Amino acid sequence: MSRYISDEALRRAAAELAEARLAAQPSPEECGHEFSPAFQRAMEKLLQKGKRKAVWRRVASIAASLLLVLAIGGGIVLAVSPEARAAVVNWLREQYENSIIYRFWGGGETSEFPTYRVGWLPDGCNLVDETIEDGLCVATYGPSVEDTRVVFHYGDFETIGSMTIFDDDISSAQRLTINGMPGEYIPFEDGSGGDLIWIDEGREITFSISSVLDKDTTIRIAESVTETGGIQGFASGSPACRFGWLPEGYELLQEIEGPPYVALYQSVNGSNQVIFSFGTFEEMKNMVISGDDISNREELTIQGAHGEYIPDEDGQGGDLVWIDEKREIAFAISSSLDKDTMIKIAENILQK
């Protein structure tokens, strides 16, 4: 059985206990004691130290008051000067013996969160997993989930809040810039790669790549990151999908958000191109395949969807078309690459 005791009853009991304990103590006259000279000298030093602390507390109080005045004055400047407001720091880097901590403060503005994608990856790095939420994206690349080689991560300041880098060779951290933005590369202690961080201060977005690849390759990946108009780089009016794999040496040359969406990729030496397009049936209704060897077209399936490959008449590549009947989406790849390579590109397209 529980028993309730009111706060007033507890206060009365505490007062009665205090009176009883005081009554049991001897009177001051009965407590006469002569302290030794050494004890008295020690007490005097202690009292003097306390006085010095009191003086320093007053000095600190005066300094704090001055800082407050300066802060208020600065606030007035910030209120009337856009240039001063722009100079306010919205992120902070803290370095310790074994870690680096980034802290971010968002401005609280409710603007649409931009989306980005990696424009270049070395051969063997395919998109194997991706998580997209409000204000945050994490994408992993590699031959498989078990063999992840690159993790690309970005988010707005308010969502991320802080980011800690540890177990890296902090002493070898290198400051740099990525597409004009301040950044830092911190190698792993075992030399098997590192972490690359860069910050868009104006848009309050931080990016990071954690990779087992060498520094130069990681920087090249970072410099290929571009902003796009839809979810992870695809037309906002269409379902989200993207290349998970391309042969090494291909980079995005041009992109049309559409609808329909069209992207042109070109090899570094300019000898080959890949044109990828997709859209709803209504958006792709005018798609025409011409100049191909129609008699040698080959039916196949791409990710379980019906499709066909039509080689060019000159034998230099062809067109690959497949249709998602359930979602009413049509896809097409036109390229001078061989059929097997084009099919591999199509099979590695990630859809959301």
N, C-alpha and C positions, 0 to 999 in steps of 0.2 A: 504494500500500500504506500502510495506517495503522499507526502505531507507538504503543503505549501506554507512558506514562511515569507512574510511581506518584507519589503525593503526597510520599512519603519521599525519593525521588530529587530531586524539585524542591526540597524544603527543604534538602538537602545542597548542591545546586548554588547556591542563594541564599546560604547561609552562606559557601561558598568564594569567591563573588564579592564579598561584603562584606569579607572578610578581605583579599582582593587589593587592593580599592580603598582600604582604610584604610592598608595597607602602603605605598601609593604616595604618601600625603600626607606633607608635611614635619612635623618634630617641633614642639611648641609653642615651644621655645627659638628655633627658626628663624623664628618668625612674629611677632616683636616689632614692635609698631606703636604710635606715639603719636597718639591721636585728638585732634582739634582741640577747643578749649574750646566752640565753637558746637555741635559734634556732641554733646559730653557734656551740655550744657545741654538740648538737644532730647531726649536719651535720658532725662534726669532727669524732664522733664515727662511723657514717655510712661509712665515707671514710676509717677509719682504718679497719673496718670489710671487706670492699672490698679488701683492700690490703692483709688481712689474707687469703681471698678466693683465691686471685691470687697466693699466696704462695702454698696453698694446691692444686690448679690446676696444678702448676708446679710439685709438688711432685707426684701427680697422673699421670701426663704425663710421668715423669721419670719411675714410676712403670710400666706403660703401655708399655713403650719401653723395659724395662727388660723382661716383660711377652712375648712381641713379639719376643725378642731374644731367650727366652726359648722355645717358640712355634716353631720357625724356627729350633732351635736345635733339638727339639723333632721330628719335621718333618723329619729331616735327619735320626734320629734313626729309625723312622717308615719306612722310605724308604729302610733301609738295614736290618731291623729285623722283620721277620714274627711273632716272639713271641710278639713284641711290638704292631704290628698291631692287633693281636688277642685280646690284652688287651683293645683296644679302646671300650668305652661304646657305645652301639647302642640303648639303651633305658634309660628312665629316669622316676622315680616315684616322683610325687609332692603331698604332703599331706597338706590339708587345714582344716579349722574347720569342714566343713560339706561335704567334698569331697576328693577323691583321683584321681589324673590324671596320667595316663601312656602316655608317648610320645615315639614314635618309629621312628628310622631312618633306612631305608633300604639301603643295600649296592649297590643296582642298578644292581646286577647280574641277568642275564636272564636265570635262571634255571627252570626246570619244577616244577610247584607247587605241593607239595605232598598232598595226600588225607588221611583222617583219619576217623575212625568210632568208635562209642561207642560199646565196647564189652560186657558190662553188664548193665542191667537196672532192677530196682525192679519191681515186679509184678504190672500190671496196667499201666505201662508206655510204650505206643506204639508210634512209629514214626507217627506223625500226619501232619507234614509239613516240607518242606526242601527247601532251596534256595541255589543253588550252582552257583557261578560266578567266574571269574578269580581272584584268590588270596583271595577268601572269601567264607565261608560256614556258614549257620545258620540252625540248625535243632531243632525242638521242639518236645517234648514228653509228653504224658499224655493220659488220657482216651479219650480226645477230644480236638479240637482246643480251645473250650471255657474253658476247664479245663486243661490248660497247667501246667505241674509240673516241667519240666526241659527244659532249653534252652541251647543248646551246640553251641558254636560259635568259629571259628578259622579263622585266616587269616595271611598273611605275613605283615611284618612291614610297607612296602611301601603302601599297600592298606589300612590298618587300620589307620595309622598316629597317632592317639591318641584315648584314651578310658577313659571316666570319670565315676567314681563310686560315686553316691550321694544317699542321703536318707537312708544310711546304718549306722550302729553303728561303725563309723570310729575308735573310741577310743578302740574298742575290736578287731581290725584287728589282724590277727595271721599269721606270716610268717611260711612257710612250704616248703616242696619239693614234687613234683609229678614226680615219675619215674626219680628222680635225677635232675629235673629241678626246679629252684626257683619259688616259688608261694606265694600266699596270700589268706586267707579266710577272708571275711568281712561279718559278720552276718547282717541281716535286723534289723532295729530298733525294729520291733514288735516281733522279735524272731521266725518268721515263715519260716526261711531258711536263705539263704545268697548268696553271689557271691564268686566264686572261680576262681582265675586267675593264670595261670602259663605260663612260657616263655621258649621257646627253643632258647637260645641266638645264638647258632651255626648256626641254619638254619633260624634264623630271623622270627620265627612264634610265635604268641601269641594265647593262648587258654583261654576260659572262660566258666564257667557253672553258670547260674543263676537258682536257684532252691528253691522250697518251702520245700524240704526235709531236714532232719537234716544234720549236718556237716559231720558225719562219712559216711553216705550214699553218699553224694555228692563227697567226696574224693574217695570212692570206684568206683564211676562212672568214675571219672577223671583218676584213675589209670588203668582202663580197656580200655582207648582210645589207639588205635594202628594205625600205619600207614599201608596203603594198597596200592596195585598196580594199581587199577583202580578207577573209579569215585565212591567215597564213599565206597570203599571196594570191588569192584567186577571187574571181569576180564576185562582188557582194550580192548580186542578184541570182547567183547560181550556187549549187551545192559546193562545198569546199573540197578541193582535191589538189594534189601536187605531185611532182616527181619525187619518188623515193630513191631513184638511181639514174645516173647518166654516165656514159663513158668518161674517163678522165680527160680533162682538157676542154670541157664545154662550159660556156658561160652564157648567162642571159643577155641577149642583145637588145631585144625590144619586147614590150608587153602591152597588150590592148585589153582593158578590162571588159570591154563589150557592153552588153552581151551580143554574140557569144564571146567567151574568153579565148584569146589567142596569145601564145608566147613563142618567141623565136629564140632558139639557142644556137650558138655557133661555136665551132671548134676554135681554139686559140690561133691556129695557123690559117683559119678562114676557109679551109677546103670543104668542110661539111657543115650542114645545118640540120636542125630538128625543129619542126613546127608542130606545136601541140595546141589543139583547140577542143573545147567542150561547151556544151550548153543544153538547154532543154530542147525537146523536139521542136517546139515553136521557134526557138532561137536558131536552130540548126537546119531548118526546113529547106534552105536554099543551098545546102552543101552538094557540090557536084564533083565527081571523080572523073577526070578527063586526062588524055594523053598517056594512059596506062595500058598494059597488056591485059585487057579485060578477059580474054579467053583463058588466061592462066591464073585467074583469081582463085584463092584458096580459103575455104571456110574454116574457122577455128573458134576457140573460146578464150576470152581474156577475163580472168578473175570470175569465171562462171557465167559471163555474159557472152551472147552470140556476137560473132564478128567475122571479118574477112580481111585477107591481105591481098592487095592488088599490086603486082610488081610494075615498075616503070618499063616502057617499051625498050629502052636502051639498056636495061638490066642494072642500072645504077640506083638501087633503092626502090622505094615504092610508097604506097599508102596503106595504113592500117586503121580500120574503122571497127568500132564495137559499140554495142547498144545495151544500156541498162533499161530493159522494158518496164521493170517494176517502178523505177523512179522516173522513167521517161527522160533519160539523159543520153545524149550521143557524144562519143569521144572519137577523136581522129589524130593520128600522128603521120606526118609526111616527112620523109627523110631520105638521104642518099646512103644511109647505113644499110647493112645487110638485114635480112628478115629476122634472124634469130636475135640480133641486138635490139631491133625495134620491139619485138615481142617482150624481151626482158625489160625494156623501159616501161612498156604498158603494164606488165604484170606487177611492177613495183610502184605504180601510182597509188597513192594513199587517198582514200576518200573518207570524208567525215559524215 
